[in-house]
Amino acid sequence: MLEKDAHILITGTAGFIGSCMVGFLNENGFENLIMVDKFIHSEKEKNWKQKKYLYAIDRELLLEWLDEHKRIKIYFVIHLGARTDTTEFDYNIHRELNFDYSQDVWNYCTANNIPLIYASSAATYGAGELGYDDDNTLMADLKPLNPYGISKNEFDQWAIRQLNAPPFWVGLKFFNVYGPNEYHKGRMASVIFHSFNQIQKDGFVKLFKSHKEDYKDGEQLRDFIYIKDIVKVIYWMMTQPTITIQPSIINTQLNSGIYNLGTGKARTFNDLVNATFAALDKPSSIKYIDIPADIKDKYQYYTEAAMLKLKHAGYTKDFTSLEDGVNDYVRSYLSAKDILDKYTYL
């Protein structure tokens, strides 16, 4: 088990999932945290400024900093930093952060015998022609729909081929994550975030029409997972016996590899918007619009995580239902009067 004074390095800590991970670790008594990101964006400051940490390191200086601070024993690395914009079609931009930078993190963990958890993505599954099974042997056959998904899938494939690896490693394929601290993501923020703002401004929500006969408008399906479930799973993996420093303690269930992280239950966008209205105690009002041309042919109509692998590894906790997660997000964060304080995961 990790001791409370263990040094943990987390990338992407000014962003959505990374900042929530820091907040959750703080809640559980971990304060010797090494936060890594580009901390120059003032709009993200409330994600990390009030957190308890030891160092905040600029992403571009990370390797140099690690070389200069070899005396600091890092017990775990959580690599959540990435370029996540699915509408950015320049592959080289994604490759720099999602592949090259991830290789650097992997190689550091390998050389220093440090367990690693990194963020992959459900975008690797493309249109889902092969389903959503997190079997390591299927990665090479997946067909992502955009450069972001391609970059994530290429790193997953690279990782499972490596003979030299961290003592324990996991790539987590996040499905549709929503929750506090995503306010800065603009177009890439969750539909719940955009729905809340549209309701406040216009009194109704715009959803994409369906351009497939098999799906009615608003009935496109996603596996929506609350951020508080994401950080709980990561923390559970961090504290399993298989990744302790003592080699005599072995857990044969949780093995290194790629794991899905969704709820295992797809829900419609109509369900999501209706839950948002319900959390605001307002009747639903939805208008359907055409899918923008730049993403129309790359749009996923259905995602649902196969979750047996994680369950077989020993994770038995229930995931938050869509209704409960949206209700908590809207009432506890988005609708909070003191929004600058309550917006962040505490």
RACOR-V460648 format. One record per pair of residues at least 12 apart in sequence whose ideal C-beta (glycine too) atoms are under 7 Angstrom apart, sorted by sequence separation. I is the first residue (numbers start at 1). J is the second residue. D is the distance in Angstrom with one decimal. If there is no record, write none. Layout:
i->(I;I)
j->(J;J)
d->(D;D)
This chain:
i->(10;130;159;178;242;22;35;273;83;129;139;178;240;82;83;156;81;82;102;126;270;8;39;125;126;139;140;237;35;124;126;127;139;18;39;126;33;34;35;38;124;31;33;34;35;36;38;123;139;8;13;15;31;32;35;37;59;10;13;14;34;36;79;123;126;13;14;136;4;7;8;9;10;11;12;14;26;123;124;4;6;10;11;22;26;36;79;123;5;7;9;14;19;23;77;121;124;233;19;22;123;124;14;22;121;230;77;120;124;14;14;13;120;225;266;77;79;82;86;225;266;76;225;266;76;77;78;79;80;134;223;265;74;79;223;264;63;264;66;223;263;223;224;262;264;37;222;261;36;221;222;260;262;176;178;221;260;176;179;180;221;260;275;279;11;175;176;177;178;179;220;224;275;279;124;176;178;179;219;220;260;116;175;177;218;259;260;272;276;280;115;120;122;218;219;259;271;275;279;99;114;115;120;121;122;218;275;279;94;98;102;106;115;116;117;118;119;120;121;122;177;94;98;110;113;115;272;276;99;110;117;119;267;91;95;99;110;174;263;21;89;90;94;98;109;89;21;88;91;253;254;86;88;91;253;254;253;18;86;207;17;18;85;84;7;9;83;7;207;7;8;170;7;8;9;10;11;12;205;218;6;11;12;6;8;10;11;12;218;217;2;2;168;168;199;191;195;199;207;209;236;192;196;209;211;223;191;195;199;204;205;206;207;208;209;220;221;222;223;203;204;209;221;223;233;199;204;206;208;221;192;173;211;232;170;173;175;215;169;170;171;172;173;174;175;168;173;170;172;212;229;165;229;228;11;225;226;160;160;224;226;87;17;86;156;85;84;117;227;117;136;136;134;134;134;115;132;175;175;47;192;196;192;120;196;44;122;43;180;179;178;146;145;180;78;20;17;183;20;19;76;180;181;180;181;16;180;16;16;132;128;132;134;127;132;133;128;132;128;134;125;122;122;20;24;28;87;87;17;21;20;24;17;21;2;2;1;1;46;46;47;46;23;23;23;20;19)
j->(22;142;171;190;254;35;48;286;97;143;153;192;254;97;98;171;97;98;118;142;286;25;56;142;143;156;157;254;53;142;144;145;157;37;58;145;53;54;55;58;144;52;54;55;56;57;59;144;160;30;35;37;53;54;57;59;81;33;36;37;57;59;102;146;149;37;38;160;29;32;33;34;35;36;37;39;51;148;149;30;32;36;37;48;52;62;105;149;32;34;36;41;47;51;105;149;152;261;48;51;152;153;44;53;152;261;109;152;156;47;48;48;156;261;302;114;116;119;123;262;303;114;263;304;115;116;117;118;119;173;262;304;114;119;263;304;104;305;108;265;305;266;267;305;307;81;266;305;81;266;267;305;307;222;224;267;306;223;226;227;268;307;322;326;59;223;224;225;226;227;268;272;323;327;173;225;227;228;268;269;309;166;225;227;268;309;310;322;326;330;166;171;173;269;270;310;322;326;330;151;166;167;172;173;174;270;327;331;147;151;155;159;168;169;170;171;172;173;174;175;230;148;152;164;167;169;326;330;154;165;172;174;322;147;151;155;166;230;319;78;146;147;151;155;166;147;80;147;150;312;313;146;148;151;313;314;314;80;148;269;80;81;148;148;72;74;148;73;273;74;75;237;75;76;77;78;79;80;273;286;75;80;81;76;78;80;81;82;288;288;75;76;242;243;276;269;273;277;286;288;315;272;276;289;291;303;272;276;280;285;286;287;288;289;290;301;302;303;304;285;286;291;303;305;315;282;287;289;291;304;276;258;296;317;256;259;261;301;256;257;258;259;260;261;262;256;261;259;261;301;319;256;320;320;105;319;320;257;258;322;325;187;119;188;258;188;188;234;345;237;257;258;258;259;260;243;260;303;305;181;326;330;329;258;334;184;262;184;329;329;329;298;298;333;234;179;177;343;181;181;238;343;344;344;345;181;345;182;185;303;300;304;306;300;305;306;302;306;303;309;303;303;305;227;231;235;294;295;227;231;231;235;230;234;238;239;239;244;340;343;344;344;344;345;346;345;345)
d->(6.1;6.3;6.0;3.6;5.1;6.4;6.4;5.7;4.4;6.6;6.4;4.9;4.9;5.7;5.9;5.4;6.8;5.2;6.3;6.1;6.8;6.7;5.8;6.0;4.3;5.3;5.9;6.7;5.0;5.5;4.8;6.3;4.9;6.9;6.7;4.9;4.2;6.1;6.9;6.5;5.4;4.3;6.0;4.8;4.7;4.9;5.5;5.8;6.5;6.2;3.9;6.7;6.9;5.0;6.9;5.8;6.3;6.2;6.4;4.0;6.4;5.6;6.5;6.8;6.6;5.0;6.9;5.0;4.4;4.9;5.5;4.3;6.0;4.3;5.8;5.7;6.0;5.7;5.2;6.0;6.5;6.7;6.8;6.7;5.0;5.4;4.8;3.4;5.6;6.3;6.6;6.7;3.8;6.4;6.4;6.5;5.2;5.9;5.5;4.9;6.2;3.9;4.3;6.8;4.6;6.3;5.3;5.2;6.4;5.5;5.2;5.6;5.4;6.8;6.3;5.5;6.4;5.9;6.3;5.1;6.5;6.7;5.2;3.9;5.3;4.9;5.2;3.9;4.9;6.2;3.7;6.9;5.6;6.7;5.8;6.9;6.0;5.4;6.3;6.8;7.0;5.3;5.9;2.9;3.8;6.2;6.3;6.9;6.5;4.0;6.8;4.0;6.8;4.6;6.1;6.6;5.9;6.1;5.5;6.9;5.7;6.0;5.8;5.6;7.0;4.1;4.7;5.6;6.5;3.1;6.7;6.3;5.0;4.6;6.4;6.6;6.8;6.5;4.9;5.7;6.8;4.4;5.5;5.7;6.3;5.7;6.8;6.4;5.7;6.4;5.8;4.2;5.3;5.1;6.3;5.3;6.1;4.0;3.7;5.3;6.0;5.9;6.0;6.0;6.5;4.0;7.0;5.7;4.8;3.8;5.1;6.8;4.2;4.5;4.9;5.4;6.1;4.5;5.7;4.4;5.9;5.4;5.8;5.2;5.4;6.9;6.8;6.1;5.8;5.8;6.5;6.1;4.9;4.1;5.5;5.0;5.4;6.7;4.1;6.1;6.8;6.9;3.9;6.2;4.1;5.7;6.5;6.9;6.7;6.8;4.4;5.0;6.9;6.9;5.0;6.1;4.6;4.2;4.8;5.2;5.1;6.7;6.6;6.5;5.7;5.2;6.9;6.2;6.5;5.0;6.4;6.0;6.0;4.8;4.7;4.6;5.0;3.8;4.8;6.2;4.1;5.7;3.4;6.9;6.8;6.6;3.5;6.6;6.4;4.3;6.1;6.6;6.2;4.2;6.8;6.2;5.2;6.7;5.7;4.5;5.9;6.2;6.0;6.4;6.3;5.1;5.8;4.5;6.2;3.9;5.4;5.3;5.6;6.4;5.7;5.0;4.6;5.3;4.9;6.2;6.6;6.9;7.0;5.0;6.4;6.8;5.6;5.0;4.6;6.9;5.7;6.5;6.8;6.9;6.4;6.9;6.7;5.6;4.8;6.8;4.6;5.7;4.9;5.4;3.3;5.5;6.2;5.8;4.6;5.9;5.0;6.9;5.5;6.7;6.9;6.6;4.4;6.9;6.9;5.6;3.6;6.6;6.9;7.0;5.6;5.8;6.2;5.9;7.0;6.0;5.3;5.6;5.3;5.6;4.3;4.5;6.8;6.0;5.2;5.2;5.8;6.1;6.2;6.4;4.8;5.3;6.8;5.1;6.7;5.5;6.5;5.4;4.0;4.3;6.4;6.8;6.5;6.1;5.5;4.8;5.7;5.7;5.7;6.1;5.6;5.1;4.9;4.4;6.3;6.3;6.9;5.8;6.2;6.3;5.7;4.7;5.9;5.3;6.5;5.2;6.9;5.5;6.9;5.0;4.1;6.8;6.5;6.4;6.6;5.2;5.5;6.4;6.2;6.4;6.1;6.0;5.6;6.4;5.9;6.7;6.1;5.6;6.9;4.2;6.2;4.3;6.8)
